[in-house]
Amino acid sequence: EAGVAQSPRYKIIEKRQSVAFWCNPISGHATLYWYQQILGQGPKLLIQFQNNGVVDDSQLPKDRFSAERLKGVDSTLKIQPAKLEDSAVYLCASSFSSSNTGELFFGEGSRLTVL
Amino acid sequence: GENVEQHPSTLSVQEGDSAVIKCTYSDSASNYFPWYKQELGKRPQLIIDIRSNVGEKKDQRIAVTLNKTAKHFSLHITETQPEDSAVYFCAALTNSGYALNFGKGTSLLVTP
């Protein structure tokens, strides 16, 4: 079974530039999450989708971050403009369970460095 | 959102010893508590979870205990091995009941 795919794996940009990350969840998983993991910390939820609808985006900095999952499968997370503090690994995860008490399957992450 | 506190932040044990990591949570309505293991440079992976209707769950060398009254849960690893060295994260459901909030992690080092 193919896992959660993410790209790019690494990205270096200067502050105020924009960046986009892509995620393809495991086939059949209706729930998709984007987490931000700053070095030395636990993953922090940015946004959760159930199919193509947003379930929770309360911790997404909406002035600069946006995410979409138009067809209920792939998802894109965008940052514009980037700030130094956005340097982190952006983890995409998916889950088959709609009850939110099932296992999260994480991708390998996209490491962002903002200079 | 749900506040999950995790201790200790680092833990060093000798091979064969036991390791215990503790977490507390703030939302009494939380009912699902997983533990994830993240090896260096790799993705987090679920190792064990517990639901609120159970006080303890065991899977070979790892176990999790839950005290809902005190709002804390713990991960126990017995007979530790060098390959147990990793960062361990506890988590609990958010207030919305829809997604997980993670603790800050515990870096476990098992020395031979």
Interface residues (C-beta under 8 A of the other chain):
Chain A: Y33 Y35 G40 Q41 G42 P43 K44 L45 Q48 V55 D56 S58 Q59 L91 N100 T101 E103 L104 F106 G107 E108 G109
Chain B: G1 V4 Q6 N31 Y32 P34 Y36 K42 R43 P44 Q45 L46 D49 R51 F89 A91 L93 T94 S96 G97 Y98 A99 L100 N101 F102 G103 K104 G105
